């Protein structure tokens, strides 16, 4: 990977993706803290860059399969406040891979300090927002990054 892509994509640490984010003035509220909705933006960038780094590009999915991913559910737990100029990391892990959805856990960190935790379910959709099975070629790319489940 070369050029600006290497600088913006973050990197893989085992099965987790690490995406660095600098807090800009535009990310803060009147009190100088990161506005709560911006954590969702940081997390979206982390998920998108993880997929891109693995070879799953949103625009290519739309062109090649007529499909895309959308957030079905999102739970956020805010632990600490981030401030202007903080350097954060968004850590993204795929947790489960199902027929039409992916369970994802994300953590926004400032060094070793947990700032926010997110638990999401992402669903694969066709046109008219109808659920669709994740294409096998995409599933093959993602599967190595999903932890093995114990058999009952």
N, C-alpha and C positions, 0 to 999 in steps of 0.2 A: 504494500500500500504506500502510495507516495503523495506528496503535495498536501493540499488542504484537507483531503479526505482523511488522511492519517491524523491530522490535528483535531478533527471534529468528531470522529467516530467513537472515541473512547477505546477501551481494550477489554479483552477477555482475561479473567483471572479464574482459571478452571472452568466451571460452568456458569459463573457469574459474569455479568458485563458491568464495567465501571465507566461511568460517564461524568467527566468533570464539568462543573457549572460555576461560573463566577456570578455573584449577585451584583447586578447593576442598579443604578438609581431607579430606573423604570420598573424594577421588580419590587420596590418597597412601597409601603403605605405612608400616610402622613406622620406616623410615629417612628419611621425609619426602620421598620421590620419588614421582612418579606411578606407581601400580601398573600393570604392563604390560598387563593386560586392559582397563584404562580407555582406552587409546589406541584400542582397537576400538570402544568406546562413543562416543568423540569422533568417530571416522570415520563411524560409523553415523548420528549426528546430522547430520554434514555432508552425507552422501549424501541423507538424507531431506529435509533442508531445501532442497537443490538441486532435487530433484524437485518438491517442493511449490512452490518459487518459479517453476519452469517450468510449473506447472499439472498435474503428475502427483501426485495425492494417493493414498497407500496405501489408505485406507479407501474412497475412491471407486472405485479399481481393483477392490477386492474386491466392492463392491456392483454396479458397472456391468458388469464382465466376469467376475466369479467367479475373479479371478486376483490374484496378488501376486508380489513379488520376494523372492528368498532368496539368500544368499551360497552360491555353489557352491565357490569356492576363494578363499583369502586368503593372501598372502605378506606378512610384515611384517619390515622391517629397522629395528631400533632404533639410532639414531645417537648421541643425547645423552639426558640425563635432564631431565625437566621437574619443577618444584618447586611447592610451595604458593604461591598467589597469582600465578603466572606467567600472562601473557595469551598464549594460543596462537591460531594460525589453522589451520584445516583447509582445505586447498586441494584441491578435487575437480575432476578432468577426466574426461570421457567419452573413451575411446580408440577403441573399436570398438563397432559396433552390429550384432549378428547376428540371425538369425531369432528365437531364444528367449533370447538372452543379451546382456549388455552388459559390456565390459571397461572397468574404471575404474582410474585412478591417483589416489592421494591422498598428500598430504604434510602432516605436522603440523609447523608452523613456530613458532619464537619469534623474532619479528622476521625477520632474514635467516638465522637459524640453523636448519638442518634437524634436527628431533628424531626423526621416524619417517617411513618411506616404506611405503606399502601398495599392493599390486597385487591387484586383485580381479576375479573373474568373478561377475556377478549373473545369476541365471536367473529367467525368468518361469515361474510354476507355476500350474496349475489345482488344483482340489480333489484330494485324495488325493496331493498333491505330485507331480503329473505335469507334465513340461515342456510349455509351450505357446508358440506364436508370440506375440511382443509385438504387441498390437493396433495396427492401422495408425494410429489417431488418436494413440496414445502415441508410436509411431515417428516420426510427422510432427513432434511436439513436440521430440523428442530429437535428430533428425538434424542440425539446424543447429549443434549443440554437439559433434559428432563430426568430427575432422579428416578432410579428404579424403585418400584413399589414392592413391598413385601407381599408375597402370595398368602392368601388365607388358607 
